Amino acid sequence: MRGQEWRGHNELSGVVHGPSVQAGVVHGDVHIRTGETAEQQLPWQLPPAVRLTDRTAEVERLERHRALAAQRAHPALATVSGLGGVGKTALALAWLHGLRPDFPGGQLYADLCAQAPTGPVEPAHVLGSFLRGLGVPPQQVPEGAADRAALYRSLTADRRIVVLLDDAATAAQVRPLLPGGSNVTLVTSRRRMSGLALEGGYQVHLEPLAPEAAVELLAATLADDRVANQPDDARALVGLCAGLPLAVRVAGARLAARPQRRITTMVRALTAERGRLDALAIDGDHGVRAALDLSYQGLPTEAARLYRLLGVHPGTEFGGGVAGAVLGAVGAGIPTGSGADEGPDPGELLDVLHDANLLIDIGEDRYRFHDLVRLHAMGKAAEDESVVERAAVFRRIADHYLATATRAERAIDPRHPLRERSYGPGPVVTEDFGDGTRAALDWLERELPNLMAVMRRARTTEERDISWQLADALGPFFLRRKHYDAWHTSHAEGLAAARELGDGPAECRMLTSGGQGELGRGDTARALEMFEEAARLFAEAGDELGYARTSNYRGLAHQRAGQLDEAAELFEWAAVELPRCGDLRAGGLARLNAADVEFARGRLPRAAEGAAEARTTLLAVDDSYNAARAATLLGRICLGDGRPDEAERWLSGALAVLREVAAHYETARALDALGEVAELRGQRELAQGHYREALDLYVGVNRPGPAEGVRERLRRLDEGGAASAEEGGAASGPGDRGPGDRG
């Protein structure tokens, strides 16, 4: 079970600040600031463009469609369909990159994964990524797909952007991802997207390259005079590749690596390879399959092994650390756990695969397969590796992600007591993501789709322990970045895995940490149900400490529901029992929670006594952050009791600590109260400054209740009025806080 050690730092989330805030978009209770932003804050997500050969006519058709849509002040929506490997994405990237001067608002990109082994990506997931790319803080991303789509349209209505939706499965998958305003959206798909006709979709179907263009592409790939000297053989070769750019590039890369080999040698080999293929060829096309088979056969032994083993990876992209994990060897500067033997350098082997056009380099030591190549690699793994070896490779991949996620977990929340992780026989390769909390959060953010894919795959294997342990490691990340949909899904997977394993302690950890996610999503009833189930399991196991910790969690759920009597009883009991069970810090947090309830009830002396006791305990266990939260409560109590000077001392001391750890919500609460102090003293400009900063932070962490209270005080000050502490409302109600605010 995750204990009280999770509490405290949940508001360490990144608020995106633009240098000039000029306007705002309001959607429901979410207020997103818009206006001029710095260049580096705009989303430029398109992958790099690749060489485009003989697609002038298609580009001109797309450009005419865009111009016509612009004349009519309509959005420009186009679809590019065609065979796998025909160059749909290359065409899309070439055209959209050229539009950047006319669309300075950014570029959004999503791989919709129609051909992925795990199935197409849900639109809600893509919308969450798009909203974060547009500057929405993670905790402000709405929970439901409909709300996300509405906010996305609002944010793009007056913004000049282009959107690439790559490898779409259906029109239904695409529709929620269409931006608002007169923007440009391009969709690529194996299928003709006639279902988008009602949205104004303009269809371009891409045919294979004409022989002359395919020969030109081959010449560019070889970068020597063989095509000029052997024109007939060159035409024969591109004919065997069926004019598909992917096949031409793969065949050309193999020839380029052998500058003395004649093209006719490749023609003979490719002819023989196509002759042996059967009806199981990828997408019914022999050209790409034959080219990939020949390229695979020509790889060095270790590069070929890496290629097929990467086919076991369940995600769509990966970093260099994964290559080290699948090989089970040290290399390319990747640190590993004990037990690894020196072996081939994964970085050098990745270069070999990239040079062979089998991998796409997407920057920052990250790679992805073309979907046809990924299917080919999976097939080779099935042919050339035993079931046992493929299972061992998946375990090494899973261990790589688990070990690195656990390292990130420690960096984010070093106070959290870790349960021992269970790894396979190894070696365990851990990626170096840098130092500090931000680096850890960013690594988890980037790898979240892979972590979720590993978690889902593990549930279908004998590696179920991976599912709950990965969910466990992601807990501190979810508390800060607020990916509530992934939080819900991961802990549901982890809970099911723990139950299948019959692992009671793991089940309790999934119930308590998953319950915090439900509390954050606003499902208080479900959160309380999960906390009570954990309490029952702890009681049955005779785990007094675990049971006492769940009392604190249950108290938070009751407090969120406005049931203060029930909350107070649970907090008071936990404040006594937790220290008795050896957890002084959790006891101090329970005491702080109890004091907060007393303050909400208007019982100021009891609230002050409890907050002071909590602060003393928390300082004694070196928890300066939560001690500062206790100081904030003491300041608010003094303010409510008409002692502004004493309130200012408490609040100013707390503010210094809270700013240092970037605890935005708690910082806002301290500033809000300091604004009240300044207002009582008649210091109007100082009060306005505190309120404005508090409002900015409240909006950033999606706390609409306190934000509206601050707006009202600012309006009153603008009208020349003043307020007493009681009128100002510095004390926010229990419904205004997120999971874990009160430990």
Secondary structure as the mmCIF struct_conf table of DSSP 4:
data_model
#
loop_
_struct_conf.conf_type_id
_struct_conf.id
_struct_conf.beg_label_comp_id
_struct_conf.beg_label_asym_id
_struct_conf.beg_label_seq_id
_struct_conf.end_label_comp_id
_struct_conf.end_label_asym_id
_struct_conf.end_label_seq_id
HELX_RH_3T_P HELX_RH_3T_P1 GLN A 4 TRP A 6
BEND BEND1 GLY A 8 GLY A 8
TURN_TY1_P TURN_TY1_P1 ASN A 10 GLU A 11
BEND BEND2 PRO A 19 PRO A 19
STRN STRN1 ALA A 23 HIS A 27
TURN_TY1_P TURN_TY1_P2 GLY A 28 ASP A 29
STRN STRN2 VAL A 30 THR A 34
BEND BEND3 GLY A 35 GLY A 35
HELX_RH_3T_P HELX_RH_3T_P2 GLU A 39 GLN A 41
BEND BEND4 LEU A 42 LEU A 42
STRN STRN3 TRP A 44 TRP A 44
HELX_LH_PP_P HELX_LH_PP_P1 LEU A 46 ALA A 49
BEND BEND5 ASP A 54 ASP A 54
HELX_RH_AL_P HELX_RH_AL_P1 THR A 56 GLN A 71
TURN_TY1_P TURN_TY1_P3 ARG A 72 ALA A 73
STRN STRN4 ALA A 76 SER A 81
TURN_TY1_P TURN_TY1_P4 GLY A 84 GLY A 85
BEND BEND6 VAL A 86 GLY A 87
HELX_RH_AL_P HELX_RH_AL_P2 LYS A 88 GLY A 98
TURN_TY1_P TURN_TY1_P5 LEU A 99 LEU A 99
HELX_RH_3T_P HELX_RH_3T_P3 ARG A 100 ASP A 102
TURN_TY1_P TURN_TY1_P6 PRO A 104 GLY A 105
STRN STRN5 GLN A 107 ASP A 111
TURN_TY1_P TURN_TY1_P7 ALA A 114 GLN A 115
TURN_TY1_P TURN_TY1_P8 PRO A 117 THR A 118
HELX_LH_PP_P HELX_LH_PP_P2 PRO A 120 GLU A 122
HELX_RH_AL_P HELX_RH_AL_P3 PRO A 123 GLY A 133
TURN_TY1_P TURN_TY1_P9 LEU A 134 GLY A 135
HELX_RH_3T_P HELX_RH_3T_P4 PRO A 138 GLN A 140
BEND BEND7 VAL A 141 VAL A 141
BEND BEND8 GLU A 143 GLY A 144
HELX_RH_AL_P HELX_RH_AL_P4 ALA A 145 THR A 156
TURN_TY1_P TURN_TY1_P10 ALA A 157 ASP A 158
STRN STRN6 VAL A 162 ASP A 166
BEND BEND9 ASP A 167 ASP A 167
HELX_RH_AL_P HELX_RH_AL_P5 ALA A 171 VAL A 174
HELX_RH_3T_P HELX_RH_3T_P5 ARG A 175 LEU A 177
BEND BEND10 GLY A 180 SER A 182
STRN STRN7 VAL A 184 SER A 189
BEND BEND11 ARG A 190 ARG A 191
HELX_RH_3T_P HELX_RH_3T_P6 SER A 194 GLU A 199
TURN_TY1_P TURN_TY1_P11 GLY A 200 GLY A 200
HELX_LH_PP_P HELX_LH_PP_P3 GLY A 201 GLY A 201
STRN STRN8 TYR A 202 HIS A 205
HELX_LH_PP_P HELX_LH_PP_P4 LEU A 206 ALA A 210
HELX_RH_AL_P HELX_RH_AL_P6 PRO A 211 LEU A 222
BEND BEND12 ASP A 224 ASP A 225
HELX_RH_AL_P HELX_RH_AL_P7 ARG A 226 ASN A 229
HELX_RH_AL_P HELX_RH_AL_P8 PRO A 231 LEU A 240
TURN_TY1_P TURN_TY1_P12 CYS A 241 GLY A 243
HELX_RH_AL_P HELX_RH_AL_P9 PRO A 245 ALA A 256
TURN_TY1_P TURN_TY1_P13 ALA A 257 ALA A 257
TURN_TY1_P TURN_TY1_P14 PRO A 259 GLN A 260
BEND BEND13 ARG A 261 ARG A 261
HELX_RH_AL_P HELX_RH_AL_P10 ILE A 263 ARG A 276
TURN_TY1_P TURN_TY1_P15 ALA A 279 LEU A 280
BEND BEND14 ALA A 281 ALA A 281
HELX_RH_3T_P HELX_RH_3T_P7 ILE A 282 GLY A 284
HELX_RH_AL_P HELX_RH_AL_P11 HIS A 286 GLN A 297
TURN_TY1_P TURN_TY1_P16 GLY A 298 GLY A 298
BEND BEND15 LEU A 299 LEU A 299
HELX_RH_AL_P HELX_RH_AL_P12 THR A 301 LEU A 310
TURN_TY1_P TURN_TY1_P17 GLY A 311 VAL A 312
BEND BEND16 GLY A 315 THR A 316
STRN STRN9 GLU A 317 GLY A 319
HELX_RH_AL_P HELX_RH_AL_P13 GLY A 320 LEU A 327
TURN_TY1_P TURN_TY1_P18 GLY A 328 GLY A 328
STRN STRN10 ALA A 329 VAL A 330
STRN STRN11 GLY A 331 GLY A 331
TURN_TY1_P TURN_TY1_P19 ALA A 332 GLY A 333
STRN STRN12 ILE A 334 ILE A 334
STRN STRN13 THR A 336 THR A 336
TURN_TY1_P TURN_TY1_P20 SER A 338 GLY A 339
HELX_LH_PP_P HELX_LH_PP_P5 ALA A 340 ALA A 340
STRN STRN14 ASP A 341 GLU A 342
HELX_RH_AL_P HELX_RH_AL_P14 PRO A 346 ASP A 355
TURN_TY1_P TURN_TY1_P21 ALA A 356 ASN A 357
BEND BEND17 LEU A 358 LEU A 359
STRN STRN15 ILE A 360 ASP A 361
BEND BEND18 GLY A 363 ASP A 365
STRN STRN16 ARG A 366 ARG A 368
HELX_RH_AL_P HELX_RH_AL_P15 ASP A 371 ASP A 384
BEND BEND19 GLU A 385 GLU A 385
HELX_RH_AL_P HELX_RH_AL_P16 VAL A 387 ILE A 412
TURN_TY1_P TURN_TY1_P22 PRO A 414 ARG A 415
BEND BEND20 HIS A 416 HIS A 416
HELX_LH_PP_P HELX_LH_PP_P6 PRO A 417 ARG A 421
BEND BEND21 PRO A 425 GLY A 426
STRN STRN17 VAL A 429 VAL A 429
BEND BEND22 ASP A 435 ASP A 435
HELX_RH_AL_P HELX_RH_AL_P17 GLY A 436 ARG A 459
TURN_TY1_P TURN_TY1_P23 THR A 460 THR A 460
BEND BEND23 THR A 461 GLU A 462
HELX_RH_AL_P HELX_RH_AL_P18 ARG A 464 ALA A 473
TURN_TY1_P TURN_TY1_P24 LEU A 474 LEU A 474
HELX_RH_AL_P HELX_RH_AL_P19 GLY A 475 ARG A 481
HELX_RH_AL_P HELX_RH_AL_P20 TYR A 484 LEU A 501
TURN_TY1_P TURN_TY1_P25 GLY A 502 GLY A 502
HELX_RH_AL_P HELX_RH_AL_P21 GLY A 504 ARG A 521
TURN_TY1_P TURN_TY1_P26 GLY A 522 GLY A 522
HELX_RH_AL_P HELX_RH_AL_P22 THR A 524 ALA A 541
TURN_TY1_P TURN_TY1_P27 GLY A 542 GLY A 542
HELX_RH_AL_P HELX_RH_AL_P23 GLU A 544 ARG A 560
TURN_TY1_P TURN_TY1_P28 ALA A 561 GLY A 562
HELX_RH_AL_P HELX_RH_AL_P24 LEU A 564 ARG A 580
TURN_TY1_P TURN_TY1_P29 CYS A 581 GLY A 582
HELX_RH_AL_P HELX_RH_AL_P25 LEU A 584 ALA A 600
TURN_TY1_P TURN_TY1_P30 ARG A 601 GLY A 602
HELX_RH_AL_P HELX_RH_AL_P26 LEU A 604 ALA A 620
TURN_TY1_P TURN_TY1_P31 VAL A 621 ASP A 622
HELX_RH_AL_P HELX_RH_AL_P27 SER A 624 GLY A 640
TURN_TY1_P TURN_TY1_P32 ASP A 641 GLY A 642
HELX_RH_AL_P HELX_RH_AL_P28 PRO A 644 GLU A 660
TURN_TY1_P TURN_TY1_P33 VAL A 661 ALA A 662
HELX_RH_AL_P HELX_RH_AL_P29 HIS A 664 LEU A 680
TURN_TY1_P TURN_TY1_P34 ARG A 681 GLY A 682
HELX_RH_AL_P HELX_RH_AL_P30 ARG A 684 GLY A 700
TURN_TY1_P TURN_TY1_P35 VAL A 701 ASN A 702
HELX_RH_AL_P HELX_RH_AL_P31 PRO A 704 ASP A 718
TURN_TY1_P TURN_TY1_P36 GLU A 719 GLY A 720
HELX_RH_AL_P HELX_RH_AL_P32 ALA A 725 GLY A 728
TURN_TY1_P TURN_TY1_P37 GLY A 729 GLY A 729
BEND BEND24 ALA A 731 ALA A 731
HELX_RH_3T_P HELX_RH_3T_P8 PRO A 734 ASP A 736
TURN_TY1_P TURN_TY1_P38 PRO A 739 ARG A 742
#
